[in-house]
Amino acid sequence: MGSIYLRARQTAECIADVASAPMLVHEALREIDCGVLDGRADDAAWAIQREVLARWCLGERDARFPGGESYGEACDRLADFLAAVMRDHPCEGVAVVGHGGLFGSVVPRLCPIPVDRPTELRNTSVTVLHHGGEGLSCERWGCVEHLTSRPQANRAAPGC
């Protein structure tokens, strides 16, 4: 399953091809809606983004990007999606391809992660979650071992 955005969708298509599995696109996997900050790279926009994300890290559900999404909305969106995946695929592995902002902000609040503190998720990093009777658990967080084993994988390249 992949995000509606091109880069994540292309990654999900590669995984689906290798796994001979269907590839589904789902809106719930889109990146955080940063509202009026989207596309801005000025110092003022970065300062606002840092302030909002710091409030998200404190679990402030009402903290919102100006004209965009609140932490509560992002958290509910991903939590609801993952609950549906677990319900619909109780005994199957499912690859879910999304975005570092969403996953990095929300997943550590849904289950403990195996690091002292959350680190930024790099592009194409792998996080492995398990679900069982006690909810979600995180086996791997932001793994990039597959990138160091193939030096050419660090270069931007179209397709797989």
Steps between C-alpha positions, in 0.01 A plus 500: 500500500634839413442869535329708235827688438718389210828412676333278760269350238799406283671335797181309584472385138857361512423311822172366360678379184768316696243352740251416222239677710233752410591866541235723651519877537347653810450866588562431869869443421556849361754729665400747771291793372717800583238743370636841403856384576495249212768585248654773715867483594549836672628534856161609636328190356768268643462666842122445495547139389751433781264653757200296381700174488640567850142528624415177314788328682339607826177331387298822460214369287379853413840624376435586135695621198350833384227404254601135529474191713504462878694232684172337604381484141829350375511252788139392452549469122798264529366311804166436326678386184731261687205361700318425173810330355536285813131412490500415128835313505524341846752231399675660202796728461409827331746756365379853567687779321452853621700801609754574771321801643180308561662174612768673709247720678224248558641145524702570820173605663319185388761255631840502670789515257833321563719809533559746783335779309339522158736586219409647165393235252714509184355443155455126435569409864317193626297482820351166601186493714326193636147471623374254753255473782670787682499744207793624295865442575799630308773252410712735287501877474638687200730220383729602211724190481371431150640836388856435620513159333438659160693827456314580179172496695597834656483672162166630379377279219163467331299183552630196690 
